[in-house]
Amino acid sequence: MASLVIYSPSTVAPSSSHTKLFKICNFKQQNAKILSPSSLFGKNLAISNDLNTQKLMNMKKRSSLVNCSVTSPAPPAALLFDCDGVLVDTERDGHRVSFNDTFTERGLGVSWDVDLYGELLKIGGGKERMTAYFNQVGWPEKAPSGDAERKEFVASLHKRKTELFMALIEKKLLPLRPGVAKLIDQALGKGVKVAVCSTSNEKAVSAIVSCLLGPERAEKMQIFAGDVVPRKKPDPAIYTLASTTLGVDPASCVVVEDSAIGLAAAKAAGMKCIVTKSGYTAEEDFENADAVFDCIGDPPEERFDLDFCGSLVAKQYAS
């Protein structure tokens, strides 16, 4: 099991590029006693000669500093981001609000408060979340009774919810989390493959990437989201699909997640995982994470960078 590295908001991850200074000094020649064998009249005698070096050597003391730079670790082959809670802290004031607005529009008499939605987030996927909720508390009167019809009903609710959510994103009412753009730029600049792997609807994820990260970054990133896999997090399917599609070894990938189910998915896929805790996930169990931060962070409050990600792949932080 990898060692868990946890950094508080006031600390910064150690840089993998650092300098060691070594001091090299010359020393004075000291008095020496030399024992030399000699032969006298065919007999071997050991004669001890005390050589008293009273002569002042006046040797110059020299010291020099040698600068030995340690090279940065190789970057990961791929950097994979979750979307909600990692790129943007969307859940409380984005997705939850959009779900509630959809319920209101349809006259369902349903409203998810902040605490309830936090519990529902333990279920990956919006359609799955609604289905589990309705199965537990009872389906709305306006919902159909058949299983197939209910599936279509939930899908229609989710479609409308996604439209409302995308409108919020397009208005840029929800900002990127600190350090996200910086880390993506570092990765793209080094030729690292960058992708977003999310249980959210593909259109919603694409809207976040294109609107908040910009089209230039978006065209260089791949998105794996929604129903592209049959099983959602904590199942590793989304990350396995990403590594296969990108043509990279899972062990050379670093995932940035914010939740326990996302962490479980990344580790089950055989990848390194850094957790950046979000509003809803701060108290979750991240024991199996390779590192835990409150965010990625921008300078001068940067928490970690691409070199740190590379060091995880190089197992510099593994036990």
Residue frames relative to the residue before (quaternion, step in Angstrom):
aa qw qx qy qz dx dy dz
M 1.0000 0.0000 0.0000 0.0000 0.00 0.00 0.00
A 0.4706 -0.6852 0.4762 0.2867 3.57 -0.92 0.89
S 0.5174 -0.6242 0.4838 0.3295 3.53 -1.17 0.60
L 0.3797 -0.7218 0.5347 0.2212 3.54 -0.94 0.88
V 0.1252 -0.7809 0.6106 0.0412 3.54 -0.80 1.07
I 0.0281 -0.8141 0.5795 -0.0249 3.58 -0.51 1.15
Y 0.0866 -0.7919 0.6040 0.0245 3.54 -0.85 1.01
S 0.3921 -0.7131 0.5338 0.2298 3.54 -0.95 0.90
P 0.6926 -0.4873 0.3200 0.4247 3.61 -1.21 0.32
S 0.7072 0.4759 -0.2748 0.4448 3.60 1.07 -0.58
T 0.6912 0.4508 -0.2840 0.4882 3.57 1.25 -0.09
V 0.2927 -0.7406 0.5835 0.1590 3.50 -1.28 0.49
A 0.5360 -0.6228 0.4536 0.3452 3.57 -0.98 0.77
P 0.5362 -0.6346 0.4367 0.3450 3.57 -0.98 0.76
S 0.4511 -0.6840 0.5030 0.2750 3.55 -0.98 0.88
S 0.4290 -0.7083 0.4988 0.2559 3.54 -0.99 0.81
S 0.6675 0.4148 -0.3014 0.5399 3.62 1.26 -0.22
H 0.2128 0.7787 -0.5636 0.1753 3.53 -0.37 1.15
T 0.3963 -0.7316 0.5175 0.1998 3.59 -1.27 0.32
K 0.1747 -0.7633 0.6148 0.0945 3.54 -0.97 0.91
L 0.1868 -0.7877 0.5804 0.0882 3.55 -0.91 0.91
F 0.0966 -0.7929 0.6012 0.0247 3.53 -0.81 1.03
K 0.2442 -0.7775 0.5653 0.1277 3.61 -0.88 0.95
I 0.1089 -0.7966 0.5942 0.0224 3.51 -0.74 1.12
C 0.0409 -0.8239 0.5644 -0.0308 3.58 -0.62 1.09
N 0.3604 -0.6758 0.5918 0.2513 3.54 -1.28 0.51
F 0.2651 -0.7832 0.5486 0.1242 3.55 -1.03 0.74
K 0.5640 -0.5885 0.4577 0.3551 3.57 -1.23 0.53
Q 0.4603 -0.6319 0.5379 0.3153 3.49 -1.14 0.63
Q 0.2453 -0.7889 0.5512 0.1166 3.57 -0.84 0.96
N 0.6635 -0.4696 0.3835 0.4384 3.58 -1.36 0.24
A 0.1004 -0.8085 0.5791 0.0293 3.55 -0.96 0.81
K 0.2365 -0.7302 0.6201 0.1628 3.56 -1.15 0.63
I 0.1266 -0.8166 0.5628 0.0185 3.53 -0.56 1.19
L 0.1600 -0.7659 0.6174 0.0814 3.57 -0.83 0.97
S 0.0430 0.8124 -0.5783 0.0602 3.57 -0.63 1.14
P 0.3901 -0.7095 0.5312 0.2496 3.57 -0.91 0.85
S 0.0067 -0.7866 0.6172 0.0186 3.59 -1.11 0.63
S 0.3297 -0.7301 0.5620 0.2057 3.54 -1.23 0.35
L 0.0202 0.7977 -0.6008 0.0482 3.60 -0.77 1.02
F 0.8363 -0.0935 -0.0011 0.5403 3.55 -0.66 1.26
G 0.7329 -0.4476 0.2394 0.4530 3.57 0.94 0.96
K 0.6557 0.4740 -0.3248 0.4898 3.57 1.24 -0.01
N 0.3627 -0.7226 0.5473 0.2164 3.55 -0.97 0.90
L 0.0118 -0.7974 0.6024 -0.0331 3.50 -0.65 1.10
A 0.2896 -0.7277 0.5915 0.1915 3.54 -1.03 0.77
I 0.0646 -0.8161 0.5742 -0.0127 3.50 -0.44 1.20
S 0.2397 -0.7691 0.5792 0.1247 3.51 -0.79 1.04
N 0.0989 -0.8001 0.5913 0.0194 3.52 -0.63 1.14
D 0.2330 -0.7552 0.5985 0.1314 3.52 -0.70 1.10
L 0.1083 -0.7907 0.6018 0.0304 3.49 -0.48 1.20
N 0.1356 -0.8076 0.5727 0.0360 3.49 -0.25 1.29
T 0.1352 -0.8179 0.5568 0.0521 3.54 -0.17 1.28
Q 0.0491 -0.8233 0.5642 -0.0380 3.51 0.12 1.40
K 0.5235 0.6605 -0.4035 0.3562 3.49 1.25 -0.40
L 0.4129 -0.7045 0.5229 0.2444 3.52 -0.89 0.96
M 0.3353 -0.7745 0.5061 0.1780 3.53 -0.70 1.06
N 0.1215 -0.8313 0.5309 0.1110 3.58 1.16 -0.61
M 0.2057 0.7967 -0.5396 0.1782 3.54 0.92 0.91
K 0.4554 -0.6772 0.5085 0.2748 3.51 -0.99 0.81
K 0.3389 -0.7191 0.5699 0.2077 3.49 -0.94 0.91
R 0.0404 -0.8073 0.5886 -0.0128 3.49 -0.68 1.06
S 0.0368 0.7715 -0.6349 0.0152 3.52 -1.06 0.75
S 0.0355 -0.7977 0.6020 0.0005 3.52 -1.02 0.71
L 0.3278 -0.7197 0.5786 0.1996 3.53 -1.21 0.57
V 0.1707 -0.7848 0.5908 0.0763 3.52 -0.77 1.05
N 0.2590 -0.7829 0.5531 0.1184 3.56 -0.65 1.13
C 0.0176 -0.8132 0.5806 -0.0367 3.58 -0.42 1.22
S 0.1318 -0.8205 0.5533 0.0566 3.59 -0.14 1.22
V 0.2963 -0.7374 0.5828 0.1695 3.55 -0.92 0.96
T 0.4214 -0.7337 0.4701 0.2512 3.56 -0.65 1.06
S 0.5706 -0.5932 0.4474 0.3498 3.54 -1.19 0.59
P 0.5315 -0.6150 0.4599 0.3574 3.60 -1.10 0.57
A 0.5911 -0.5464 0.4412 0.3968 3.55 -1.21 0.44
P 0.4864 -0.6692 0.4638 0.3170 3.61 -0.94 0.76
P 0.6036 -0.5331 0.4190 0.4194 3.60 -1.19 0.28
A 0.5787 -0.5824 0.4324 0.3728 3.57 -1.20 0.42
A 0.7988 0.0135 0.0120 0.6013 3.56 1.12 -0.68
L 0.1911 -0.7416 0.6344 0.1046 3.52 -1.19 0.72
L 0.0779 -0.8297 0.5521 -0.0275 3.55 -0.48 1.27
F 0.1521 -0.8077 0.5678 0.0446 3.56 -0.74 1.09
D 0.3786 -0.5984 0.6411 0.2960 3.49 -1.24 0.58
C 0.4698 -0.6872 0.4717 0.2907 3.60 -1.18 0.31
D 0.7961 0.3046 -0.1601 0.4978 3.56 0.26 -1.29
G 0.7902 0.2366 -0.2145 0.5231 3.54 -0.69 1.13
V 0.7169 0.3808 -0.2391 0.5328 3.60 1.23 -0.36
L 0.7313 0.3362 -0.2129 0.5540 3.59 0.71 -1.04
V 0.7808 -0.0054 0.0664 0.6212 3.54 0.95 -1.00
D 0.3817 -0.6929 0.5506 0.2665 3.59 -1.02 0.72
T 0.0089 0.8907 -0.4491 0.0702 3.51 0.47 1.35
E 0.5677 0.6951 -0.3752 0.2318 3.54 1.04 -0.75
R 0.7457 0.4319 -0.2565 0.4378 3.59 0.59 -1.10
D 0.8223 0.2477 -0.0974 0.5029 3.57 0.73 -1.09
G 0.6689 0.4522 -0.3054 0.5048 3.56 1.28 0.21
H 0.7910 0.3028 -0.1646 0.5054 3.56 0.23 -1.26
R 0.6580 0.5170 -0.3278 0.4384 3.61 0.83 -0.91
V 0.6585 0.5037 -0.3022 0.4704 3.57 0.93 -0.91
S 0.6707 0.5001 -0.2996 0.4586 3.58 0.96 -0.85
F 0.6021 0.5300 -0.3539 0.4809 3.60 1.07 -0.66
N 0.6947 0.4870 -0.2839 0.4468 3.58 0.80 -1.00
D 0.6356 0.5165 -0.3322 0.4678 3.59 1.02 -0.76
T 0.6325 0.5225 -0.3254 0.4701 3.58 1.07 -0.72
F 0.6470 0.5140 -0.3177 0.4651 3.58 0.93 -0.88
T 0.6536 0.5157 -0.3078 0.4607 3.58 1.01 -0.84
E 0.6399 0.5322 -0.3207 0.4522 3.59 0.93 -0.90
R 0.7331 0.4138 -0.2276 0.4894 3.58 0.97 -0.84
G 0.4182 -0.7363 0.4493 0.2847 3.59 1.26 -0.03
L 0.3119 0.7958 -0.4693 0.2220 3.58 1.03 0.77
G 0.3777 -0.7432 0.4807 0.2720 3.59 1.20 -0.29
V 0.5407 0.5962 -0.3998 0.4386 3.58 1.15 0.65
S 0.0781 0.7775 -0.6217 0.0542 3.56 -1.04 0.82
W 0.2249 -0.7763 0.5786 0.1096 3.56 -0.87 0.99
D 0.2455 -0.7698 0.5688 0.1534 3.57 -0.58 1.12
V 0.7497 -0.4259 0.2639 0.4323 3.55 -1.33 0.21
D 0.6992 0.4744 -0.2833 0.4536 3.59 0.84 -0.94
L 0.6498 0.5156 -0.3198 0.4579 3.57 0.93 -0.87
Y 0.6639 0.5037 -0.3159 0.4536 3.56 0.91 -0.87
G 0.5917 0.5668 -0.3605 0.4458 3.57 1.10 -0.63
E 0.6575 0.4873 -0.3027 0.4884 3.58 1.03 -0.75
L 0.6629 0.5196 -0.3047 0.4447 3.57 0.98 -0.84
L 0.5839 0.6015 -0.3684 0.4018 3.58 1.16 -0.50
K 0.5283 0.6174 -0.4140 0.4103 3.58 1.24 -0.18
I 0.6501 0.4442 -0.2937 0.5420 3.56 1.35 -0.22
G 0.3382 -0.7696 0.5090 0.1851 3.57 -0.61 1.11
G 0.7823 0.3174 -0.2474 0.4755 3.57 -0.92 0.95
G 0.4849 -0.7039 0.4448 0.2675 3.58 -0.85 0.99
K 0.6636 0.4882 -0.3128 0.4728 3.60 0.91 -0.84
E 0.6479 0.5116 -0.3074 0.4733 3.55 1.01 -0.84
R 0.6243 0.5524 -0.3227 0.4483 3.56 1.09 -0.78
M 0.6781 0.4787 -0.2902 0.4762 3.59 0.88 -0.94
T 0.6502 0.5278 -0.3213 0.4421 3.57 0.92 -0.89
A 0.6640 0.4993 -0.3032 0.4668 3.58 0.91 -0.91
Y 0.6482 0.5227 -0.3169 0.4542 3.58 0.99 -0.83
F 0.6922 0.4694 -0.2835 0.4692 3.58 0.83 -0.97
N 0.6250 0.5340 -0.3419 0.4553 3.59 1.04 -0.68
Q 0.6978 0.4784 -0.2721 0.4584 3.57 1.06 -0.70
V 0.8025 0.2961 -0.1472 0.4966 3.60 0.79 -0.99
G 0.6149 -0.5288 0.3600 0.4612 3.57 1.23 -0.29
W 0.4542 -0.6973 0.4867 0.2657 3.55 -1.00 0.83
P 0.5692 -0.5976 0.4322 0.3634 3.61 -1.07 0.68
E 0.6310 -0.5559 0.3869 0.3784 3.56 -1.17 0.57
K 0.6859 0.4916 -0.2849 0.4546 3.58 1.06 -0.70
A 0.5513 0.6087 -0.3987 0.4083 3.58 1.25 -0.10
P 0.5029 -0.6390 0.4787 0.3310 3.62 -1.06 0.65
S 0.5241 -0.6713 0.4405 0.2839 3.57 -1.25 0.32
G 0.6527 0.5311 -0.3253 0.4314 3.60 1.07 -0.59
D 0.6062 -0.5887 0.3952 0.3601 3.57 -1.11 0.67
A 0.6744 0.4926 -0.2998 0.4612 3.59 0.86 -0.92
E 0.6666 0.4959 -0.2996 0.4690 3.58 0.98 -0.87
R 0.6369 0.5219 -0.3295 0.4619 3.58 1.04 -0.73
K 0.6138 0.5422 -0.3446 0.4588 3.56 1.07 -0.71
E 0.6596 0.4881 -0.2971 0.4883 3.58 1.01 -0.82
F 0.6128 0.5576 -0.3316 0.4512 3.57 1.08 -0.79
V 0.6734 0.4825 -0.2858 0.4818 3.57 0.90 -0.95
A 0.6380 0.5321 -0.3266 0.4506 3.58 0.99 -0.81
S 0.6589 0.4996 -0.3136 0.4669 3.59 1.01 -0.79
L 0.6186 0.5257 -0.3394 0.4752 3.58 1.06 -0.72
H 0.6807 0.4966 -0.2922 0.4524 3.55 0.90 -0.92
K 0.6139 0.5482 -0.3483 0.4488 3.57 1.05 -0.71
R 0.6777 0.4734 -0.2890 0.4828 3.58 0.93 -0.90
K 0.6193 0.5414 -0.3382 0.4572 3.57 0.99 -0.79
T 0.6486 0.5184 -0.3163 0.4589 3.60 0.98 -0.83
E 0.6279 0.5349 -0.3324 0.4572 3.59 1.01 -0.78
L 0.6725 0.4864 -0.2924 0.4750 3.58 0.93 -0.89
F 0.6466 0.5199 -0.3153 0.4608 3.56 1.02 -0.81
M 0.6515 0.5194 -0.3150 0.4545 3.58 0.95 -0.86
A 0.6071 0.5484 -0.3507 0.4557 3.58 1.10 -0.66
L 0.6283 0.5226 -0.3293 0.4729 3.59 1.06 -0.74
I 0.6662 0.5070 -0.3004 0.4571 3.56 0.93 -0.91
E 0.6699 0.5138 -0.3024 0.4425 3.57 0.90 -0.92
K 0.6528 0.4797 -0.3082 0.4987 3.57 1.19 -0.49
K 0.3399 -0.7771 0.4580 0.2661 3.56 1.37 -0.11
L 0.2577 0.7810 -0.5178 0.2356 3.52 0.99 0.92
L 0.7220 0.3296 -0.2123 0.5701 3.57 1.28 -0.35
P 0.2673 -0.8105 0.5001 0.1464 3.63 -0.46 1.14
L 0.6040 -0.5094 0.4597 0.4054 3.54 -1.33 0.26
R 0.4957 -0.6279 0.4999 0.3318 3.56 -1.14 0.55
P 0.6422 -0.5610 0.3526 0.3853 3.61 -1.10 0.63
G 0.8291 0.2657 -0.2062 0.4467 3.54 -0.99 0.92
V 0.4857 0.6909 -0.4323 0.3160 3.60 1.21 -0.29
A 0.6969 0.4634 -0.2799 0.4703 3.59 0.75 -1.04
K 0.6242 0.5558 -0.3327 0.4367 3.59 1.01 -0.82
L 0.7013 0.4691 -0.2761 0.4604 3.59 0.80 -1.02
I 0.6339 0.5160 -0.3303 0.4719 3.59 1.01 -0.75
D 0.6498 0.5096 -0.3186 0.4654 3.60 0.96 -0.81
Q 0.6273 0.5253 -0.3366 0.4661 3.59 0.99 -0.78
A 0.6764 0.4998 -0.2937 0.4544 3.57 0.91 -0.93
L 0.6776 0.4833 -0.2968 0.4681 3.59 0.82 -0.95
G 0.6447 0.5386 -0.3135 0.4428 3.56 1.05 -0.76
K 0.7122 0.4142 -0.2387 0.5140 3.59 1.20 -0.53
G 0.5509 -0.6382 0.3859 0.3746 3.57 1.26 0.12
V 0.4008 0.7049 -0.4819 0.3320 3.57 1.24 0.41
K 0.4318 -0.6839 0.5203 0.2742 3.58 -0.96 0.82
V 0.1187 -0.8028 0.5840 0.0170 3.56 -0.85 1.04
A 0.0735 0.7939 -0.5984 0.0786 3.56 -0.91 0.94
V 0.3053 -0.7031 0.6075 0.2082 3.53 -1.34 0.36
C 0.0809 -0.7996 0.5951 -0.0069 3.57 -0.80 1.08
S 0.1413 0.8299 -0.5100 0.1766 3.56 -0.24 1.27
T 0.4502 -0.6575 0.5284 0.2929 3.54 -1.24 0.48
S 0.5335 0.6441 -0.3998 0.3749 3.59 1.26 -0.21
N 0.6909 -0.4664 0.3637 0.4157 3.52 -1.34 0.29
E 0.5571 -0.6480 0.4079 0.3214 3.57 -0.93 0.94
K 0.6429 0.5248 -0.3316 0.4487 3.60 0.99 -0.76
A 0.6494 0.5147 -0.3167 0.4617 3.57 1.00 -0.80
V 0.6577 0.4991 -0.3076 0.4729 3.57 0.96 -0.86
S 0.6462 0.5205 -0.3161 0.4599 3.59 0.95 -0.86
A 0.6310 0.5337 -0.3318 0.4547 3.58 1.05 -0.76
I 0.6439 0.5146 -0.3207 0.4666 3.58 0.97 -0.83
V 0.6838 0.4966 -0.2903 0.4489 3.56 0.85 -0.99
S 0.7335 0.4359 -0.2519 0.4566 3.59 0.77 -0.99
C 0.7148 0.4603 -0.2670 0.4537 3.60 0.92 -0.88
L 0.7864 0.3539 -0.1751 0.4750 3.57 0.86 -0.93
L 0.7231 0.3765 -0.2457 0.5245 3.59 1.12 -0.54
G 0.4888 -0.6823 0.4166 0.3492 3.56 1.23 -0.37
P 0.6158 -0.6033 0.3691 0.3473 3.58 -1.10 0.70
E 0.6172 0.5642 -0.3615 0.4124 3.61 1.03 -0.68
R 0.6773 0.4393 -0.2871 0.5155 3.58 1.00 -0.78
A 0.6420 0.5752 -0.3273 0.3871 3.56 0.90 -0.97
E 0.6811 0.5013 -0.3053 0.4378 3.60 0.93 -0.82
K 0.6773 0.4660 -0.2898 0.4901 3.59 1.24 -0.28
M 0.6755 0.4740 -0.2769 0.4923 3.58 1.30 -0.07
Q 0.2898 -0.7326 0.5854 0.1914 3.55 -1.15 0.64
I 0.2316 -0.7719 0.5816 0.1107 3.53 -1.15 0.69
F 0.0493 -0.7499 0.6598 0.0015 3.53 -0.95 1.01
A 0.2396 0.8045 -0.4931 0.2283 3.57 -0.25 1.21
G 0.8045 0.3390 -0.2274 0.4314 3.50 -1.41 0.19
D 0.8109 -0.2675 0.2237 0.4700 3.52 -0.99 -0.95
V 0.2919 0.7729 -0.5133 0.2323 3.59 1.15 0.53
V 0.7427 0.2058 -0.1640 0.6158 3.58 1.29 -0.33
P 0.5465 -0.6558 0.4093 0.3220 3.61 -1.05 0.66
R 0.7717 0.2547 -0.1372 0.5663 3.59 1.14 -0.60
K 0.2778 -0.7942 0.5251 0.1277 3.55 -0.81 1.00
K 0.7291 -0.4097 0.3028 0.4570 3.55 -1.31 0.23
P 0.5020 -0.0772 -0.8613 -0.0122 1.64 -2.10 1.41
D 0.3988 0.6842 -0.5082 0.3384 3.60 1.19 0.21
P 0.4516 -0.7302 0.4440 0.2565 3.64 -0.89 0.84
A 0.3405 0.8022 -0.4597 0.1709 3.61 1.29 -0.10
I 0.6681 0.5178 -0.3196 0.4283 3.61 0.88 -0.89
Y 0.6956 0.4524 -0.2753 0.4855 3.59 1.00 -0.78
T 0.6068 0.5355 -0.3505 0.4715 3.57 1.10 -0.61
L 0.6366 0.5191 -0.3165 0.4744 3.57 1.01 -0.84
A 0.6519 0.5281 -0.3188 0.4410 3.58 0.93 -0.88
S 0.6905 0.4725 -0.2966 0.4604 3.61 0.80 -0.94
T 0.6421 0.5191 -0.3226 0.4628 3.58 1.03 -0.76
T 0.6839 0.4901 -0.2812 0.4616 3.57 0.88 -0.96
L 0.7061 0.4496 -0.2567 0.4831 3.57 0.98 -0.84
G 0.3961 -0.7485 0.4517 0.2808 3.57 1.25 -0.29
V 0.5378 0.6094 -0.4068 0.4170 3.57 1.02 0.79
D 0.5484 -0.5939 0.4805 0.3399 3.54 -1.26 0.53
P 0.5141 -0.6543 0.4463 0.3292 3.64 -0.79 0.89
A 0.6446 0.5437 -0.3243 0.4285 3.59 1.03 -0.75
S 0.6893 0.4524 -0.2800 0.4918 3.60 1.23 -0.35
C 0.5754 0.5845 -0.3684 0.4377 3.58 1.31 0.20
V 0.1573 -0.7445 0.6384 0.1161 3.54 -1.21 0.62
V 0.1915 -0.7813 0.5901 0.0686 3.54 -0.85 1.08
V 0.1735 -0.7396 0.6377 0.1277 3.56 -1.12 0.72
E 0.0242 0.8103 -0.5784 0.0909 3.56 -0.51 1.25
D 0.2796 -0.7622 0.5516 0.1912 3.57 -1.28 0.13
S 0.7540 0.3740 -0.1917 0.5048 3.60 1.22 -0.25
A 0.6341 -0.5403 0.4001 0.3820 3.54 -1.28 0.40
I 0.6653 0.4871 -0.3236 0.4640 3.61 0.97 -0.74
G 0.6317 0.5167 -0.3315 0.4734 3.58 1.09 -0.64
L 0.6226 0.5336 -0.3220 0.4733 3.56 1.04 -0.82
A 0.6550 0.5156 -0.3118 0.4560 3.58 0.91 -0.92
A 0.6478 0.5201 -0.3166 0.4579 3.58 0.99 -0.82
A 0.6726 0.5046 -0.2977 0.4521 3.58 0.90 -0.92
K 0.6905 0.4716 -0.2886 0.4664 3.59 0.87 -0.92
A 0.6343 0.5242 -0.3330 0.4604 3.59 1.05 -0.71
A 0.6555 0.4912 -0.3017 0.4879 3.58 1.22 -0.51
G 0.5235 -0.6672 0.3920 0.3566 3.59 1.29 -0.05
M 0.5294 0.6420 -0.3903 0.3939 3.57 1.18 0.56
K 0.5184 -0.5734 0.5188 0.3651 3.54 -1.31 0.32
C 0.0776 -0.8203 0.5663 0.0189 3.58 -1.01 0.73
I 0.1479 -0.7456 0.6471 0.0583 3.52 -0.94 1.06
V 0.2131 -0.7725 0.5863 0.1185 3.58 -0.90 0.92
T 0.0752 -0.7351 0.6713 0.0573 3.54 -1.02 0.91
K 0.3447 -0.7936 0.4649 0.1878 3.55 -0.17 1.31
S 0.2008 -0.7753 0.5905 0.0992 3.56 -1.07 0.82
G 0.7838 -0.3750 0.2249 0.4410 3.54 -1.31 0.08
Y 0.7542 0.3911 -0.2100 0.4838 3.57 0.92 -0.89
T 0.7561 0.4397 -0.2096 0.4370 3.60 1.11 -0.54
A 0.3555 0.7937 -0.4550 0.1914 3.59 1.27 -0.05
E 0.7620 0.3773 -0.1982 0.4876 3.60 1.02 -0.74
E 0.4520 0.6952 -0.4582 0.3202 3.60 1.19 0.15
D 0.5561 -0.6171 0.4552 0.3204 3.55 -1.29 0.41
F 0.0028 -0.8145 0.5785 -0.0453 3.57 -0.57 1.20
E 0.1559 0.8438 -0.5011 0.1120 3.57 1.14 0.65
N 0.7296 0.4447 -0.2453 0.4580 3.59 0.99 -0.77
A 0.4633 0.6825 -0.4522 0.3391 3.59 1.25 0.03
D 0.4942 -0.6412 0.4969 0.3126 3.56 -1.21 0.51
A 0.7712 -0.0879 0.0425 0.6291 3.57 1.22 -0.47
V 0.1560 -0.7818 0.5997 0.0696 3.56 -1.15 0.65
F 0.0119 0.7875 -0.6142 0.0483 3.57 -0.87 1.03
D 0.5350 -0.5933 0.4715 0.3735 3.56 -1.27 0.15
C 0.7721 -0.1023 0.0556 0.6248 3.59 1.25 -0.43
I 0.6119 -0.5060 0.4235 0.4361 3.59 -1.28 -0.07
G 0.2293 -0.8371 0.4636 0.1783 3.54 0.97 -0.92
D 0.2680 -0.7296 0.6110 0.1501 3.52 -1.19 0.75
P 0.5871 -0.5527 0.4345 0.4013 3.61 -1.12 0.53
P 0.5879 -0.1638 -0.7910 -0.0432 1.62 -2.06 1.41
E 0.6184 0.5425 -0.3482 0.4494 3.61 1.23 0.20
E 0.2087 0.8061 -0.5183 0.1950 3.55 1.11 0.74
R 0.3046 -0.7589 0.5504 0.1683 3.58 -0.91 0.93
F 0.7822 -0.1455 0.1020 0.5971 3.59 0.99 -0.81
D 0.2334 -0.7696 0.5833 0.1138 3.53 -1.31 0.40
L 0.7563 -0.3752 0.2637 0.4665 3.57 -1.29 -0.18
D 0.5997 0.5605 -0.3642 0.4399 3.60 1.06 -0.67
F 0.6314 0.5231 -0.3329 0.4658 3.57 1.01 -0.78
C 0.6302 0.5249 -0.3299 0.4674 3.59 1.00 -0.80
G 0.6578 0.5138 -0.3050 0.4586 3.56 0.97 -0.87
S 0.6416 0.5342 -0.3278 0.4421 3.56 1.03 -0.76
L 0.6088 0.5424 -0.3575 0.4554 3.60 1.11 -0.57
V 0.6471 0.5033 -0.3158 0.4778 3.56 0.98 -0.83
A 0.6805 0.4763 -0.2789 0.4819 3.57 1.06 -0.76
K 0.4341 -0.7421 0.4118 0.3020 3.56 1.37 0.11
Q 0.2916 0.7680 -0.5185 0.2372 3.55 1.10 0.61
Y 0.7487 0.3503 -0.2047 0.5242 3.55 1.20 -0.48
A 0.5111 0.6297 -0.4299 0.3968 3.57 1.23 0.35
S 0.4516 -0.6834 0.5011 0.2791 3.55 -1.12 0.65
